[in-house]
């Protein structure tokens, strides 16, 4: 058995164990037809569309933002462009009464939700002021130290702050603040949060 130039002992062991299995492998034929798979895909897309429409008409900002974020992270958001745009417009035009109600219920008041909302809206081209982070700052303009144990919120703030425009010092402060506290807790985190922070 000859190895390619630059191959290691590990490559030799893998070749010995697997042999030509992957070269000659023929996957089993699917028991389901491509027609069934297309129908199933369409059913699932309709379920997601309905969920987005329900959230857009009845639910709070946090649920809407979480679903949009999940669709983007899964890489399937391109199938729901119109629904996502509608949902984000609803968030932008969220009237004052709903904002007060959702903040008092905890729906729109935590660092994670505010940061996620800021990031998603900015990514989709909506204007969002950095003033949304003022409630997390003390009277000296620094981010409150009480936020230092909110790993999820800090990570969301860190990601949101990277959408800063020139001159937005509040977001520069947010990056420094969140980075410092995320580094300090890096060895204490469990998976999957450990991987995200790293």
Buried (B, 14 or more C-beta within 10 A) or exposed (E): EEEEEEEEEEEEEEBEEEEEEEEEEEEEEEEEEEEEEEEEEEEEEEEBBEBBEEBBEEBBBBBBBBBBBEBBEEEEBEBBEEBBEBBBBBBEEBEEEBBEEBBEEEBBBBBBBBBBBBBBBBBBEBEBEBEBBEEBBEEEEEBEEEBBEBBBBBBBBBBBBEBBEEEBEBBEBBBEBBBEBBEEBEEEBEEEBBEEBE
